[in-house]
Amino acid sequence: MAEKSRILIVEDDLDLSEMLNAYFSVQGYDVSTAAWGEDAVRISRETDPDLVVLDIRLPDIDGYEVCRRIRTNRRTQHTPIIFLTEKRDRVDKLAGLELGVVDYITKPFDIQELRLRVRNTLSRAEQQAPLNPITNMPEGSIIGEHLQRMLYDDSRPDWAVLLVTIDGLEAFRELYGFIASDDVLRAVGLMLNNTLRETGGPDDFIGHLDTHDFVIITRQDRLEDLRNRIEMRLQQSMEYFYPLRDREKARQAMTESHLVLNIGQATAKDEPAHFELESLKEALYASRQAHSPQTNDTDAE
């Protein structure tokens, strides 16, 4: 059974909010509601909705500020937002579009029209999101956009990047099969996400760079603690990726030629300002080689 799409409805008119909640729940969506902007921001971070239907006029902070805060959070920065509004002014619509709002619908609206806009927005988001099919993490163009923004954003001079590589995965795959190696990637991705959620900040980012590599964007003051926690958790878990019968062998093999964790890093402090994306990647791979506990040419690409 397919997982329900999650919708967050932010509307201070309680009658309208209850009607939309009931209507979209019957349509098969998992619906959350909020009447206040601050509550909407909190719920969005707790539930990671697939779509936000957001009224501009709210009792505390307005819909524009809610949108800004949703966009600054790592988990919700790409969440599509539809504005509900009584305003018809072109300037207001442009202000929302500049914040990344994907659609507007003006009150009073036709519920069937809203249903179709919700369905189409969710469908477009699903088709456009370049997520890795194994780890369900951002990949490709999304990672490139985040790295480029980081390099050229003067308001973030303290950036730091980690490159986490699982070496030896090709040999592991040949021995235990694709399903087992995919399970390793999923487990590593989950551990990285959990560590970042506990130790990182709302503006941090994680993506699946390529088959064996994960990239994390953070700040320099969080870098050391984040790196230490990742190393500790993954090293403690590595032997459990092997079948029970092979775990003792794996303990010995991990110091030789099997699964090995390598982490490279680059920071704004270490590198010249505004260098190119390819130079950043080269610096990360070079740092990974320098920090590697051994020379491991398995999986060299």
SULGIRA-V19169 format. One record per residue. RES is the residue in three letters. SS is DSSP state (h for helix, s for strand, l for the rest). PSI is psi as a letter, one per 30 degrees, with the letter a starting at -180 (999 if undefined). BURIAL is 1 if it has 24 or more other ideal C-beta (glycine too) atoms within 12 Angstrom, else 0. Layout:
BEGIN
RES;SS;PSI;BURIAL + RES;SS;PSI;BURIAL
END
This chain:
BEGIN
MET;l;k;0 + ALA;l;k;0 + GLU;l;k;0 + LYS;l;k;0 + SER;l;k;1 + ARG;s;k;1 + ILE;s;k;1 + LEU;s;k;1 + ILE;s;k;1 + VAL;s;j;1 + GLU;l;k;1 + ASP;l;f;1 + ASP;l;j;0 + LEU;h;e;0 + ASP;h;e;0 + LEU;h;e;1 + SER;h;e;1 + GLU;h;e;0 + MET;h;e;0 + LEU;h;e;1 + ASN;h;e;1 + ALA;h;e;0 + TYR;h;e;0 + PHE;h;f;1 + SER;h;e;0 + VAL;h;e;0 + GLN;l;f;0 + GLY;l;g;0 + TYR;l;l;1 + ASP;s;j;0 + VAL;s;k;1 + SER;s;l;1 + THR;s;l;1 + ALA;s;k;1 + ALA;l;f;1 + TRP;l;k;1 + GLY;h;e;1 + GLU;h;e;0 + ASP;h;e;1 + ALA;h;e;1 + VAL;h;e;1 + ARG;h;e;0 + ILE;h;e;1 + SER;h;e;1 + ARG;h;f;1 + GLU;h;e;0 + THR;h;f;1 + ASP;l;i;1 + PRO;l;l;1 + ASP;l;f;1 + LEU;s;k;1 + VAL;s;k;1 + VAL;s;j;1 + LEU;s;k;1 + ASP;s;k;1 + ILE;l;e;1 + ARG;l;j;1 + LEU;l;l;1 + PRO;l;f;0 + ASP;l;d;0 + ILE;l;l;1 + ASP;l;l;1 + GLY;h;f;1 + TYR;h;e;1 + GLU;h;e;1 + VAL;h;e;1 + CYS;h;e;1 + ARG;h;e;1 + ARG;h;e;1 + ILE;h;e;1 + ARG;h;f;1 + THR;h;f;1 + ASN;l;k;1 + ARG;l;e;1 + ARG;l;f;1 + THR;l;g;1 + GLN;l;f;1 + HIS;l;g;1 + THR;l;k;1 + PRO;s;k;1 + ILE;s;k;1 + ILE;s;k;1 + PHE;s;k;1 + LEU;s;k;1 + THR;s;l;1 + GLU;l;f;0 + LYS;l;k;0 + ARG;l;g;0 + ASP;l;k;0 + ARG;h;e;0 + VAL;h;e;0 + ASP;h;e;0 + LYS;h;e;0 + LEU;h;e;0 + ALA;h;e;0 + GLY;h;e;1 + LEU;h;e;0 + GLU;h;f;0 + LEU;l;f;1 + GLY;l;g;1 + VAL;l;k;1 + VAL;l;f;1 + ASP;s;l;1 + TYR;s;k;1 + ILE;s;k;1 + THR;s;k;0 + LYS;l;k;0 + PRO;l;k;0 + PHE;l;l;1 + ASP;l;k;0 + ILE;h;e;0 + GLN;h;e;0 + GLU;h;e;0 + LEU;h;e;1 + ARG;h;e;1 + LEU;h;e;0 + ARG;h;e;1 + VAL;h;e;1 + ARG;h;e;1 + ASN;h;e;0 + THR;h;e;1 + LEU;h;e;1 + SER;h;e;0 + ARG;h;e;0 + ALA;h;e;1 + GLU;h;e;0 + GLN;h;e;0 + GLN;h;f;0 + ALA;l;j;0 + PRO;l;i;0 + LEU;s;k;0 + ASN;l;k;1 + PRO;l;f;0 + ILE;l;e;1 + THR;l;f;1 + ASN;l;g;0 + MET;l;l;1 + PRO;s;k;1 + GLU;l;a;1 + GLY;l;b;0 + SER;h;e;0 + ILE;h;e;1 + ILE;h;e;1 + GLY;h;e;1 + GLU;h;e;0 + HIS;h;e;1 + LEU;h;e;1 + GLN;h;e;0 + ARG;h;e;0 + MET;h;e;1 + LEU;h;e;1 + TYR;h;g;0 + ASP;l;j;0 + ASP;l;f;0 + SER;l;f;0 + ARG;l;i;1 + PRO;l;f;0 + ASP;l;h;0 + TRP;s;l;1 + ALA;s;k;1 + VAL;s;k;1 + LEU;s;k;1 + LEU;s;j;1 + VAL;s;j;1 + THR;s;k;1 + ILE;s;j;1 + ASP;s;l;1 + GLY;l;g;1 + LEU;h;e;1 + GLU;h;e;1 + ALA;h;e;1 + PHE;h;e;1 + ARG;h;e;1 + GLU;h;e;0 + LEU;h;e;1 + TYR;h;f;1 + GLY;l;l;0 + PHE;h;e;0 + ILE;h;e;0 + ALA;h;e;0 + SER;h;e;1 + ASP;h;e;1 + ASP;h;e;1 + VAL;h;e;1 + LEU;h;e;1 + ARG;h;e;1 + ALA;h;e;1 + VAL;h;e;1 + GLY;h;e;1 + LEU;h;e;1 + MET;h;e;1 + LEU;h;e;1 + ASN;h;e;1 + ASN;h;e;0 + THR;h;e;1 + LEU;h;e;1 + ARG;h;e;0 + GLU;h;e;0 + THR;h;f;1 + GLY;l;a;1 + GLY;l;l;1 + PRO;l;f;0 + ASP;l;g;1 + ASP;l;l;1 + PHE;s;k;1 + ILE;s;k;1 + GLY;s;l;1 + HIS;s;j;1 + LEU;s;e;1 + ASP;s;a;1 + THR;l;e;1 + HIS;l;f;1 + ASP;s;k;1 + PHE;s;k;1 + VAL;s;k;1 + ILE;s;k;1 + ILE;s;k;1 + THR;s;a;1 + ARG;s;l;1 + GLN;h;e;1 + ASP;h;f;0 + ARG;h;f;1 + LEU;h;e;1 + GLU;h;e;0 + ASP;h;e;0 + LEU;h;e;1 + ARG;h;e;1 + ASN;h;e;0 + ARG;h;e;1 + ILE;h;e;1 + GLU;h;e;1 + MET;h;e;0 + ARG;h;e;1 + LEU;h;e;1 + GLN;h;e;1 + GLN;h;f;0 + SER;h;f;1 + MET;h;e;1 + GLU;h;f;0 + TYR;h;f;0 + PHE;h;f;1 + TYR;l;l;1 + PRO;l;l;0 + LEU;h;e;0 + ARG;h;f;0 + ASP;h;g;0 + ARG;h;e;0 + GLU;h;e;0 + LYS;h;e;0 + ALA;h;e;1 + ARG;h;e;0 + GLN;h;e;0 + ALA;h;f;0 + MET;l;f;1 + THR;l;g;0 + GLU;l;d;0 + SER;l;g;0 + HIS;l;a;1 + LEU;l;k;1 + VAL;s;k;1 + LEU;s;k;1 + ASN;s;k;1 + ILE;s;k;1 + GLY;s;l;1 + GLN;s;l;1 + ALA;s;k;1 + THR;s;l;1 + ALA;l;e;1 + LYS;l;e;0 + ASP;l;f;0 + GLU;l;l;1 + PRO;l;k;0 + ALA;l;k;0 + HIS;l;h;0 + PHE;l;l;0 + GLU;l;l;0 + LEU;h;e;1 + GLU;h;e;0 + SER;h;e;0 + LEU;h;e;1 + LYS;h;e;1 + GLU;h;e;0 + ALA;h;e;1 + LEU;h;e;1 + TYR;h;e;1 + ALA;h;e;0 + SER;h;e;1 + ARG;h;e;1 + GLN;h;e;0 + ALA;h;e;0 + HIS;h;f;1 + SER;l;k;0 + PRO;l;f;0 + GLN;l;l;0 + THR;l;j;0 + ASN;l;j;1 + ASP;l;g;0 + THR;l;k;1 + ASP;l;g;1 + ALA;l;k;0 + GLU;l;999;0
END
